[in-house]
Amino acid sequence: MDRRAFLKTGAILPTAASLPTLSFAQGAFDPRPTDKWRSFEVTTRVEIVFPEGATRVWLPVPSVDSGYQKTIDNAWSGNAQTAKIVHDGTYGAGMLYAEWSTDEKNPVIELYSRFATRDRAVDFSARPASVEKLAPEQRAFYTGSTEHMPTDGIVRKTALQITKGAKSDYDKARAIYEWVVDNTYRDPKTRGCGTGDIKAMLETGNLGGKCADLNALYVGLARAVGLPARDVYGVRVAKSQFGYRSLGAGTANITRAQHCRAEVYLAGFGWVPVDPADVRKVVLEEKPQPTTLSDPLVQAVRPKLFGAWEMNWLAFNTANDLILPNAKSPKLTFFMYPQAETAQGRLDSLDPDNFKYTMTARELTA
């Protein structure tokens, strides 16, 4: 889809070149769903610095349409020989796939994704009127193991210890959340968002990492005791409206703002948002020096992140162990970073010297 045609379609057009500056009283963290949706455009630009042979690129696009996010449109421009939106057949993860001929010396593509979000929160004191039902095959899928997220062995043993005495699915889900918050830590030395290898984390006793580690640990432990759960992979697109600098994108440049979250399915409530990794992010990053779980800023966030998300964040997909279409390289553990491949193999998404890309976000108004 051509960029010019893209800007002519739809009812939402950009009115600002950068994200708004927000100022709120820190500590009053309380996301709540409303009828008001916020709309954003994320632009991802990729330039292949050292093309060799056939060059391919895969860029995640918003693939989660729900009560908290709506996809508006995607468009792109560049010099690719082939460019199209494709979807993974297992998870429905959407992506822009682009390919260049072997004689292209400067492969470039730019993706523009527009979407709308609103905060989400579950009121556990009152069951909603309608809840998404899981079919038996869906329940089996979301309680199954993956390569990096087994549900047997040490994972199941740990999950059973955590949930011992828990009477309901809610009690089990909450117990696992509190355990992850209490026993893990955010490790600033972890590359990117981590690897999500929860078996290795439990076997070594090293429970440090970032969101793809800590939230995957939650998902794996939940699945191990029969609770449907899944990771949701995305990127932060705006500052937190509640004043938490660690829980939002600091600038319009979101190239390194990727963040994954988790959901657990509870009968009577449907998919419940959780994010123990962000509690640990507040502990480490909210103040100039790391604080503790007892800090009032952390205590304001901790209970809310079991059951609520502030939607200054774009959800891409829920895919694990993903095989990219037409790729020569091995499958991905998860898909929230731009991916590229040349004759030398898959490029490292965390190596900007050899894989040049930028992501920017701006809020749109009607």
Contacts in CASP RR format, 6 or more apart in sequence:
PFRMAT RR
TARGET T0000
AUTHOR 0000-0000-0000
METHOD contacts of the structure
MODEL  1
MDRRAFLKTGAILPTAASLPTLSFAQGAFDPRPTDKWRSFEVTTRVEIVF
PEGATRVWLPVPSVDSGYQKTIDNAWSGNAQTAKIVHDGTYGAGMLYAEW
STDEKNPVIELYSRFATRDRAVDFSARPASVEKLAPEQRAFYTGSTEHMP
TDGIVRKTALQITKGAKSDYDKARAIYEWVVDNTYRDPKTRGCGTGDIKA
MLETGNLGGKCADLNALYVGLARAVGLPARDVYGVRVAKSQFGYRSLGAG
TANITRAQHCRAEVYLAGFGWVPVDPADVRKVVLEEKPQPTTLSDPLVQA
VRPKLFGAWEMNWLAFNTANDLILPNAKSPKLTFFMYPQAETAQGRLDSL
DPDNFKYTMTARELTA
1 73 0 8 1.000
1 74 0 8 1.000
1 75 0 8 1.000
1 76 0 8 1.000
2 75 0 8 1.000
2 77 0 8 1.000
3 75 0 8 1.000
3 76 0 8 1.000
3 77 0 8 1.000
3 110 0 8 1.000
3 112 0 8 1.000
5 75 0 8 1.000
6 73 0 8 1.000
6 75 0 8 1.000
6 112 0 8 1.000
7 13 0 8 1.000
9 73 0 8 1.000
10 72 0 8 1.000
10 73 0 8 1.000
11 366 0 8 1.000
12 39 0 8 1.000
12 72 0 8 1.000
12 114 0 8 1.000
12 116 0 8 1.000
12 364 0 8 1.000
12 365 0 8 1.000
12 366 0 8 1.000
13 364 0 8 1.000
13 365 0 8 1.000
14 41 0 8 1.000
14 362 0 8 1.000
14 364 0 8 1.000
15 364 0 8 1.000
15 365 0 8 1.000
16 362 0 8 1.000
16 363 0 8 1.000
16 365 0 8 1.000
17 252 0 8 1.000
17 362 0 8 1.000
18 251 0 8 1.000
18 252 0 8 1.000
18 362 0 8 1.000
19 237 0 8 1.000
19 238 0 8 1.000
19 239 0 8 1.000
19 249 0 8 1.000
19 250 0 8 1.000
19 251 0 8 1.000
19 252 0 8 1.000
19 361 0 8 1.000
19 362 0 8 1.000
19 363 0 8 1.000
20 238 0 8 1.000
20 239 0 8 1.000
20 363 0 8 1.000
21 239 0 8 1.000
22 239 0 8 1.000
22 240 0 8 1.000
22 241 0 8 1.000
22 243 0 8 1.000
23 243 0 8 1.000
24 240 0 8 1.000
24 241 0 8 1.000
24 242 0 8 1.000
24 243 0 8 1.000
25 243 0 8 1.000
26 242 0 8 1.000
26 243 0 8 1.000
26 244 0 8 1.000
26 297 0 8 1.000
27 242 0 8 1.000
27 243 0 8 1.000
27 244 0 8 1.000
27 296 0 8 1.000
27 297 0 8 1.000
27 300 0 8 1.000
27 301 0 8 1.000
28 242 0 8 1.000
28 300 0 8 1.000
29 242 0 8 1.000
29 244 0 8 1.000
29 247 0 8 1.000
29 300 0 8 1.000
29 301 0 8 1.000
29 304 0 8 1.000
29 310 0 8 1.000
30 242 0 8 1.000
30 304 0 8 1.000
30 308 0 8 1.000
31 119 0 8 1.000
31 120 0 8 1.000
31 121 0 8 1.000
31 242 0 8 1.000
31 304 0 8 1.000
31 308 0 8 1.000
31 309 0 8 1.000
31 310 0 8 1.000
31 311 0 8 1.000
32 119 0 8 1.000
32 121 0 8 1.000
32 308 0 8 1.000
33 67 0 8 1.000
33 68 0 8 1.000
33 118 0 8 1.000
33 119 0 8 1.000
33 120 0 8 1.000
33 121 0 8 1.000
34 118 0 8 1.000
34 119 0 8 1.000
36 118 0 8 1.000
37 70 0 8 1.000
37 116 0 8 1.000
37 117 0 8 1.000
37 118 0 8 1.000
38 116 0 8 1.000
38 117 0 8 1.000
38 118 0 8 1.000
38 238 0 8 1.000
38 311 0 8 1.000
38 363 0 8 1.000
39 72 0 8 1.000
39 114 0 8 1.000
39 115 0 8 1.000
39 116 0 8 1.000
39 117 0 8 1.000
39 363 0 8 1.000
39 364 0 8 1.000
39 365 0 8 1.000
39 366 0 8 1.000
40 114 0 8 1.000
40 115 0 8 1.000
40 116 0 8 1.000
40 117 0 8 1.000
40 237 0 8 1.000
40 238 0 8 1.000
40 314 0 8 1.000
40 361 0 8 1.000
40 362 0 8 1.000
40 363 0 8 1.000
40 364 0 8 1.000
41 112 0 8 1.000
41 113 0 8 1.000
41 114 0 8 1.000
41 361 0 8 1.000
41 362 0 8 1.000
41 364 0 8 1.000
42 112 0 8 1.000
42 113 0 8 1.000
42 115 0 8 1.000
42 235 0 8 1.000
42 237 0 8 1.000
42 254 0 8 1.000
42 314 0 8 1.000
42 359 0 8 1.000
42 360 0 8 1.000
42 361 0 8 1.000
43 110 0 8 1.000
43 111 0 8 1.000
43 112 0 8 1.000
43 113 0 8 1.000
43 359 0 8 1.000
43 360 0 8 1.000
43 361 0 8 1.000
44 59 0 8 1.000
44 110 0 8 1.000
44 111 0 8 1.000
44 113 0 8 1.000
44 338 0 8 1.000
44 357 0 8 1.000
44 358 0 8 1.000
44 359 0 8 1.000
45 108 0 8 1.000
45 109 0 8 1.000
45 110 0 8 1.000
45 111 0 8 1.000
45 357 0 8 1.000
45 358 0 8 1.000
45 359 0 8 1.000
46 57 0 8 1.000
46 59 0 8 1.000
46 107 0 8 1.000
46 108 0 8 1.000
46 109 0 8 1.000
46 110 0 8 1.000
46 338 0 8 1.000
46 340 0 8 1.000
46 356 0 8 1.000
46 357 0 8 1.000
47 106 0 8 1.000
47 107 0 8 1.000
47 108 0 8 1.000
47 356 0 8 1.000
47 357 0 8 1.000
48 55 0 8 1.000
48 57 0 8 1.000
48 100 0 8 1.000
48 106 0 8 1.000
48 107 0 8 1.000
48 108 0 8 1.000
48 340 0 8 1.000
48 342 0 8 1.000
48 347 0 8 1.000
48 355 0 8 1.000
48 356 0 8 1.000
49 353 0 8 1.000
49 354 0 8 1.000
49 355 0 8 1.000
49 356 0 8 1.000
50 342 0 8 1.000
50 344 0 8 1.000
50 354 0 8 1.000
51 100 0 8 1.000
51 104 0 8 1.000
51 105 0 8 1.000
51 106 0 8 1.000
51 107 0 8 1.000
51 342 0 8 1.000
52 342 0 8 1.000
52 343 0 8 1.000
52 344 0 8 1.000
53 102 0 8 1.000
53 342 0 8 1.000
53 343 0 8 1.000
54 99 0 8 1.000
54 100 0 8 1.000
54 101 0 8 1.000
54 102 0 8 1.000
54 342 0 8 1.000
54 343 0 8 1.000
55 99 0 8 1.000
55 100 0 8 1.000
55 104 0 8 1.000
55 107 0 8 1.000
55 340 0 8 1.000
55 341 0 8 1.000
55 342 0 8 1.000
56 97 0 8 1.000
56 98 0 8 1.000
56 99 0 8 1.000
56 100 0 8 1.000
56 326 0 8 1.000
56 327 0 8 1.000
56 340 0 8 1.000
56 341 0 8 1.000
56 342 0 8 1.000
57 80 0 8 1.000
57 96 0 8 1.000
57 97 0 8 1.000
57 98 0 8 1.000
57 99 0 8 1.000
57 107 0 8 1.000
57 109 0 8 1.000
57 338 0 8 1.000
57 339 0 8 1.000
57 340 0 8 1.000
57 341 0 8 1.000
58 95 0 8 1.000
58 96 0 8 1.000
58 97 0 8 1.000
58 98 0 8 1.000
58 324 0 8 1.000
58 325 0 8 1.000
58 327 0 8 1.000
58 335 0 8 1.000
58 338 0 8 1.000
58 339 0 8 1.000
58 340 0 8 1.000
59 95 0 8 1.000
59 96 0 8 1.000
59 98 0 8 1.000
59 109 0 8 1.000
59 111 0 8 1.000
59 338 0 8 1.000
59 339 0 8 1.000
60 93 0 8 1.000
60 94 0 8 1.000
60 95 0 8 1.000
60 233 0 8 1.000
60 234 0 8 1.000
60 316 0 8 1.000
60 317 0 8 1.000
60 335 0 8 1.000
60 336 0 8 1.000
60 337 0 8 1.000
60 338 0 8 1.000
61 71 0 8 1.000
61 74 0 8 1.000
61 85 0 8 1.000
61 94 0 8 1.000
61 95 0 8 1.000
61 96 0 8 1.000
61 111 0 8 1.000
61 113 0 8 1.000
61 316 0 8 1.000
62 69 0 8 1.000
62 71 0 8 1.000
62 74 0 8 1.000
62 113 0 8 1.000
62 115 0 8 1.000
62 314 0 8 1.000
62 315 0 8 1.000
62 316 0 8 1.000
63 71 0 8 1.000
63 87 0 8 1.000
63 92 0 8 1.000
63 93 0 8 1.000
63 94 0 8 1.000
63 315 0 8 1.000
63 316 0 8 1.000
63 317 0 8 1.000
64 232 0 8 1.000
64 315 0 8 1.000
64 316 0 8 1.000
64 317 0 8 1.000
64 318 0 8 1.000
65 71 0 8 1.000
67 118 0 8 1.000
67 120 0 8 1.000
68 117 0 8 1.000
68 118 0 8 1.000
68 119 0 8 1.000
68 120 0 8 1.000
68 309 0 8 1.000
68 311 0 8 1.000
68 315 0 8 1.000
69 115 0 8 1.000
69 116 0 8 1.000
69 117 0 8 1.000
69 311 0 8 1.000
69 314 0 8 1.000
69 315 0 8 1.000
70 115 0 8 1.000
70 116 0 8 1.000
70 117 0 8 1.000
71 113 0 8 1.000
71 114 0 8 1.000
71 115 0 8 1.000
72 114 0 8 1.000
72 115 0 8 1.000
72 116 0 8 1.000
73 113 0 8 1.000
73 114 0 8 1.000
74 85 0 8 1.000
74 96 0 8 1.000
74 111 0 8 1.000
74 112 0 8 1.000
74 113 0 8 1.000
74 114 0 8 1.000
75 111 0 8 1.000
75 112 0 8 1.000
76 83 0 8 1.000
76 96 0 8 1.000
76 98 0 8 1.000
76 109 0 8 1.000
76 110 0 8 1.000
76 111 0 8 1.000
76 112 0 8 1.000
77 109 0 8 1.000
77 110 0 8 1.000
78 108 0 8 1.000
78 109 0 8 1.000
78 110 0 8 1.000
79 100 0 8 1.000
79 104 0 8 1.000
79 106 0 8 1.000
79 107 0 8 1.000
79 108 0 8 1.000
79 109 0 8 1.000
80 98 0 8 1.000
80 99 0 8 1.000
80 100 0 8 1.000
80 107 0 8 1.000
80 109 0 8 1.000
81 99 0 8 1.000
81 100 0 8 1.000
81 101 0 8 1.000
81 104 0 8 1.000
82 97 0 8 1.000
82 98 0 8 1.000
82 99 0 8 1.000
83 96 0 8 1.000
83 97 0 8 1.000
83 98 0 8 1.000
83 99 0 8 1.000
83 109 0 8 1.000
84 96 0 8 1.000
84 97 0 8 1.000
85 94 0 8 1.000
85 95 0 8 1.000
85 96 0 8 1.000
85 97 0 8 1.000
86 94 0 8 1.000
86 95 0 8 1.000
86 97 0 8 1.000
86 325 0 8 1.000
87 93 0 8 1.000
87 94 0 8 1.000
87 95 0 8 1.000
88 94 0 8 1.000
88 95 0 8 1.000
88 317 0 8 1.000
88 319 0 8 1.000
88 322 0 8 1.000
88 323 0 8 1.000
88 325 0 8 1.000
90 319 0 8 1.000
90 322 0 8 1.000
91 317 0 8 1.000
91 318 0 8 1.000
91 319 0 8 1.000
91 320 0 8 1.000
91 322 0 8 1.000
92 317 0 8 1.000
92 319 0 8 1.000
93 316 0 8 1.000
93 317 0 8 1.000
93 318 0 8 1.000
93 319 0 8 1.000
93 322 0 8 1.000
93 335 0 8 1.000
94 316 0 8 1.000
94 317 0 8 1.000
95 324 0 8 1.000
95 335 0 8 1.000
96 109 0 8 1.000
96 111 0 8 1.000
97 325 0 8 1.000
97 326 0 8 1.000
98 107 0 8 1.000
98 109 0 8 1.000
99 326 0 8 1.000
100 107 0 8 1.000
113 314 0 8 1.000
114 364 0 8 1.000
115 314 0 8 1.000
117 311 0 8 1.000
117 312 0 8 1.000
117 313 0 8 1.000
117 314 0 8 1.000
118 311 0 8 1.000
119 308 0 8 1.000
119 309 0 8 1.000
119 310 0 8 1.000
119 311 0 8 1.000
120 273 0 8 1.000
120 308 0 8 1.000
120 309 0 8 1.000
120 311 0 8 1.000
121 273 0 8 1.000
121 304 0 8 1.000
121 307 0 8 1.000
121 308 0 8 1.000
121 309 0 8 1.000
122 269 0 8 1.000
122 272 0 8 1.000
122 273 0 8 1.000
122 307 0 8 1.000
122 308 0 8 1.000
124 170 0 8 1.000
124 269 0 8 1.000
124 307 0 8 1.000
127 268 0 8 1.000
127 269 0 8 1.000
128 268 0 8 1.000
128 269 0 8 1.000
128 270 0 8 1.000
131 267 0 8 1.000
131 268 0 8 1.000
131 269 0 8 1.000
131 270 0 8 1.000
132 270 0 8 1.000
132 271 0 8 1.000
134 142 0 8 1.000
134 228 0 8 1.000
134 265 0 8 1.000
138 228 0 8 1.000
139 228 0 8 1.000
139 265 0 8 1.000
142 223 0 8 1.000
142 228 0 8 1.000
142 229 0 8 1.000
142 230 0 8 1.000
142 265 0 8 1.000
143 151 0 8 1.000
143 223 0 8 1.000
143 226 0 8 1.000
143 227 0 8 1.000
143 228 0 8 1.000
143 229 0 8 1.000
144 151 0 8 1.000
144 223 0 8 1.000
145 151 0 8 1.000
145 152 0 8 1.000
145 223 0 8 1.000
146 320 0 8 1.000
146 321 0 8 1.000
147 320 0 8 1.000
147 321 0 8 1.000
147 333 0 8 1.000
148 195 0 8 1.000
148 196 0 8 1.000
148 197 0 8 1.000
148 198 0 8 1.000
148 199 0 8 1.000
148 216 0 8 1.000
148 320 0 8 1.000
148 321 0 8 1.000
148 333 0 8 1.000
149 155 0 8 1.000
149 196 0 8 1.000
149 198 0 8 1.000
149 216 0 8 1.000
149 219 0 8 1.000
149 220 0 8 1.000
149 223 0 8 1.000
149 320 0 8 1.000
150 198 0 8 1.000
150 199 0 8 1.000
151 220 0 8 1.000
151 223 0 8 1.000
151 224 0 8 1.000
152 224 0 8 1.000
154 199 0 8 1.000
154 202 0 8 1.000
154 203 0 8 1.000
155 198 0 8 1.000
155 199 0 8 1.000
155 202 0 8 1.000
155 220 0 8 1.000
155 221 0 8 1.000
155 224 0 8 1.000
156 224 0 8 1.000
156 225 0 8 1.000
158 202 0 8 1.000
158 221 0 8 1.000
158 224 0 8 1.000
159 176 0 8 1.000
159 220 0 8 1.000
159 221 0 8 1.000
159 222 0 8 1.000
159 224 0 8 1.000
159 225 0 8 1.000
160 224 0 8 1.000
160 225 0 8 1.000
162 175 0 8 1.000
162 176 0 8 1.000
162 179 0 8 1.000
162 221 0 8 1.000
163 171 0 8 1.000
163 172 0 8 1.000
163 175 0 8 1.000
163 176 0 8 1.000
163 225 0 8 1.000
165 171 0 8 1.000
166 172 0 8 1.000
166 175 0 8 1.000
169 227 0 8 1.000
169 266 0 8 1.000
169 267 0 8 1.000
170 266 0 8 1.000
170 269 0 8 1.000
172 222 0 8 1.000
172 225 0 8 1.000
172 227 0 8 1.000
173 222 0 8 1.000
173 227 0 8 1.000
173 264 0 8 1.000
173 266 0 8 1.000
173 272 0 8 1.000
173 274 0 8 1.000
173 306 0 8 1.000
174 306 0 8 1.000
176 218 0 8 1.000
176 221 0 8 1.000
176 222 0 8 1.000
176 225 0 8 1.000
176 227 0 8 1.000
177 218 0 8 1.000
177 274 0 8 1.000
177 276 0 8 1.000
177 306 0 8 1.000
179 221 0 8 1.000
180 214 0 8 1.000
180 217 0 8 1.000
180 218 0 8 1.000
180 221 0 8 1.000
180 276 0 8 1.000
181 276 0 8 1.000
181 279 0 8 1.000
181 280 0 8 1.000
181 293 0 8 1.000
181 302 0 8 1.000
182 293 0 8 1.000
183 207 0 8 1.000
184 207 0 8 1.000
184 208 0 8 1.000
184 209 0 8 1.000
184 213 0 8 1.000
184 214 0 8 1.000
184 217 0 8 1.000
184 276 0 8 1.000
184 277 0 8 1.000
184 280 0 8 1.000
185 207 0 8 1.000
185 208 0 8 1.000
185 209 0 8 1.000
185 280 0 8 1.000
185 283 0 8 1.000
185 284 0 8 1.000
186 208 0 8 1.000
186 209 0 8 1.000
186 210 0 8 1.000
186 214 0 8 1.000
186 277 0 8 1.000
186 280 0 8 1.000
186 281 0 8 1.000
186 283 0 8 1.000
186 284 0 8 1.000
186 285 0 8 1.000
187 208 0 8 1.000
187 209 0 8 1.000
187 210 0 8 1.000
188 284 0 8 1.000
190 208 0 8 1.000
190 209 0 8 1.000
190 210 0 8 1.000
190 213 0 8 1.000
191 350 0 8 1.000
192 210 0 8 1.000
192 212 0 8 1.000
192 256 0 8 1.000
192 258 0 8 1.000
192 350 0 8 1.000
193 210 0 8 1.000
193 211 0 8 1.000
193 212 0 8 1.000
193 213 0 8 1.000
193 258 0 8 1.000
193 259 0 8 1.000
193 260 0 8 1.000
193 336 0 8 1.000
194 209 0 8 1.000
194 210 0 8 1.000
194 211 0 8 1.000
194 212 0 8 1.000
194 213 0 8 1.000
195 212 0 8 1.000
195 213 0 8 1.000
195 333 0 8 1.000
196 212 0 8 1.000
196 213 0 8 1.000
196 216 0 8 1.000
196 217 0 8 1.000
196 333 0 8 1.000
196 334 0 8 1.000
197 213 0 8 1.000
198 213 0 8 1.000
198 216 0 8 1.000
198 217 0 8 1.000
198 220 0 8 1.000
198 221 0 8 1.000
200 206 0 8 1.000
201 207 0 8 1.000
201 208 0 8 1.000
201 213 0 8 1.000
201 217 0 8 1.000
202 217 0 8 1.000
207 214 0 8 1.000
207 217 0 8 1.000
208 214 0 8 1.000
210 277 0 8 1.000
211 259 0 8 1.000
211 260 0 8 1.000
211 261 0 8 1.000
211 277 0 8 1.000
211 278 0 8 1.000
211 281 0 8 1.000
212 231 0 8 1.000
212 233 0 8 1.000
212 260 0 8 1.000
212 333 0 8 1.000
212 334 0 8 1.000
213 277 0 8 1.000
214 276 0 8 1.000
214 277 0 8 1.000
214 280 0 8 1.000
215 231 0 8 1.000
215 260 0 8 1.000
215 261 0 8 1.000
215 262 0 8 1.000
215 274 0 8 1.000
215 275 0 8 1.000
215 276 0 8 1.000
215 277 0 8 1.000
216 231 0 8 1.000
216 260 0 8 1.000
216 262 0 8 1.000
218 229 0 8 1.000
218 262 0 8 1.000
218 264 0 8 1.000
218 274 0 8 1.000
218 276 0 8 1.000
219 229 0 8 1.000
219 230 0 8 1.000
219 231 0 8 1.000
219 262 0 8 1.000
219 264 0 8 1.000
220 229 0 8 1.000
222 228 0 8 1.000
222 229 0 8 1.000
222 264 0 8 1.000
223 229 0 8 1.000
227 264 0 8 1.000
227 265 0 8 1.000
227 266 0 8 1.000
228 264 0 8 1.000
228 265 0 8 1.000
229 262 0 8 1.000
229 263 0 8 1.000
229 264 0 8 1.000
229 265 0 8 1.000
230 262 0 8 1.000
230 263 0 8 1.000
230 318 0 8 1.000
231 260 0 8 1.000
231 261 0 8 1.000
231 262 0 8 1.000
231 318 0 8 1.000
231 320 0 8 1.000
231 334 0 8 1.000
232 260 0 8 1.000
232 261 0 8 1.000
232 262 0 8 1.000
232 263 0 8 1.000
232 315 0 8 1.000
232 317 0 8 1.000
232 318 0 8 1.000
233 258 0 8 1.000
233 260 0 8 1.000
233 315 0 8 1.000
233 316 0 8 1.000
233 317 0 8 1.000
233 318 0 8 1.000
233 319 0 8 1.000
233 334 0 8 1.000
233 335 0 8 1.000
233 336 0 8 1.000
234 258 0 8 1.000
234 259 0 8 1.000
234 260 0 8 1.000
234 261 0 8 1.000
234 313 0 8 1.000
234 314 0 8 1.000
234 315 0 8 1.000
234 316 0 8 1.000
234 317 0 8 1.000
234 336 0 8 1.000
235 254 0 8 1.000
235 257 0 8 1.000
235 258 0 8 1.000
235 259 0 8 1.000
235 313 0 8 1.000
235 314 0 8 1.000
235 316 0 8 1.000
235 336 0 8 1.000
235 359 0 8 1.000
235 361 0 8 1.000
236 247 0 8 1.000
236 248 0 8 1.000
236 249 0 8 1.000
236 254 0 8 1.000
236 257 0 8 1.000
236 258 0 8 1.000
236 259 0 8 1.000
236 312 0 8 1.000
236 313 0 8 1.000
236 314 0 8 1.000
237 249 0 8 1.000
237 254 0 8 1.000
237 257 0 8 1.000
237 312 0 8 1.000
237 313 0 8 1.000
237 314 0 8 1.000
237 361 0 8 1.000
238 248 0 8 1.000
238 249 0 8 1.000
238 312 0 8 1.000
238 361 0 8 1.000
238 363 0 8 1.000
239 245 0 8 1.000
239 248 0 8 1.000
239 249 0 8 1.000
239 250 0 8 1.000
239 312 0 8 1.000
240 247 0 8 1.000
240 248 0 8 1.000
240 310 0 8 1.000
240 312 0 8 1.000
241 310 0 8 1.000
241 312 0 8 1.000
242 310 0 8 1.000
244 282 0 8 1.000
244 286 0 8 1.000
244 297 0 8 1.000
244 301 0 8 1.000
245 285 0 8 1.000
245 286 0 8 1.000
246 278 0 8 1.000
246 281 0 8 1.000
246 282 0 8 1.000
246 284 0 8 1.000
246 285 0 8 1.000
246 286 0 8 1.000
247 278 0 8 1.000
247 281 0 8 1.000
247 282 0 8 1.000
247 301 0 8 1.000
247 310 0 8 1.000
247 312 0 8 1.000
248 257 0 8 1.000
248 312 0 8 1.000
248 313 0 8 1.000
249 257 0 8 1.000
249 312 0 8 1.000
249 361 0 8 1.000
250 257 0 8 1.000
252 360 0 8 1.000
252 361 0 8 1.000
252 362 0 8 1.000
253 358 0 8 1.000
253 359 0 8 1.000
253 360 0 8 1.000
254 359 0 8 1.000
254 360 0 8 1.000
254 361 0 8 1.000
255 357 0 8 1.000
255 358 0 8 1.000
255 359 0 8 1.000
255 360 0 8 1.000
257 359 0 8 1.000
258 336 0 8 1.000
258 337 0 8 1.000
259 278 0 8 1.000
259 313 0 8 1.000
260 277 0 8 1.000
260 334 0 8 1.000
260 336 0 8 1.000
261 273 0 8 1.000
261 274 0 8 1.000
261 275 0 8 1.000
261 277 0 8 1.000
261 278 0 8 1.000
261 309 0 8 1.000
261 313 0 8 1.000
261 315 0 8 1.000
262 273 0 8 1.000
262 274 0 8 1.000
262 275 0 8 1.000
262 276 0 8 1.000
263 271 0 8 1.000
263 272 0 8 1.000
263 273 0 8 1.000
263 274 0 8 1.000
264 271 0 8 1.000
264 272 0 8 1.000
264 274 0 8 1.000
265 271 0 8 1.000
265 272 0 8 1.000
266 272 0 8 1.000
272 306 0 8 1.000
272 307 0 8 1.000
273 307 0 8 1.000
273 308 0 8 1.000
273 309 0 8 1.000
274 305 0 8 1.000
274 306 0 8 1.000
274 307 0 8 1.000
275 305 0 8 1.000
275 309 0 8 1.000
276 305 0 8 1.000
276 306 0 8 1.000
278 301 0 8 1.000
278 305 0 8 1.000
279 293 0 8 1.000
279 298 0 8 1.000
279 301 0 8 1.000
279 302 0 8 1.000
279 305 0 8 1.000
282 297 0 8 1.000
282 298 0 8 1.000
282 301 0 8 1.000
283 290 0 8 1.000
283 291 0 8 1.000
283 292 0 8 1.000
283 293 0 8 1.000
283 295 0 8 1.000
283 298 0 8 1.000
284 290 0 8 1.000
286 297 0 8 1.000
286 298 0 8 1.000
287 295 0 8 1.000
287 297 0 8 1.000
291 297 0 8 1.000
291 298 0 8 1.000
292 298 0 8 1.000
293 299 0 8 1.000
293 302 0 8 1.000
314 361 0 8 1.000
316 335 0 8 1.000
316 336 0 8 1.000
317 335 0 8 1.000
317 336 0 8 1.000
319 332 0 8 1.000
319 334 0 8 1.000
319 335 0 8 1.000
320 333 0 8 1.000
320 334 0 8 1.000
321 331 0 8 1.000
321 332 0 8 1.000
321 333 0 8 1.000
322 331 0 8 1.000
322 332 0 8 1.000
322 334 0 8 1.000
322 335 0 8 1.000
323 331 0 8 1.000
323 332 0 8 1.000
324 331 0 8 1.000
324 332 0 8 1.000
324 335 0 8 1.000
324 339 0 8 1.000
327 339 0 8 1.000
327 341 0 8 1.000
327 346 0 8 1.000
328 341 0 8 1.000
328 345 0 8 1.000
329 341 0 8 1.000
329 345 0 8 1.000
329 346 0 8 1.000
330 346 0 8 1.000
332 339 0 8 1.000
337 349 0 8 1.000
337 350 0 8 1.000
338 349 0 8 1.000
338 355 0 8 1.000
338 357 0 8 1.000
338 359 0 8 1.000
339 346 0 8 1.000
339 347 0 8 1.000
339 349 0 8 1.000
340 346 0 8 1.000
340 347 0 8 1.000
340 349 0 8 1.000
340 355 0 8 1.000
341 347 0 8 1.000
347 354 0 8 1.000
347 355 0 8 1.000
348 354 0 8 1.000
348 355 0 8 1.000
349 355 0 8 1.000
END
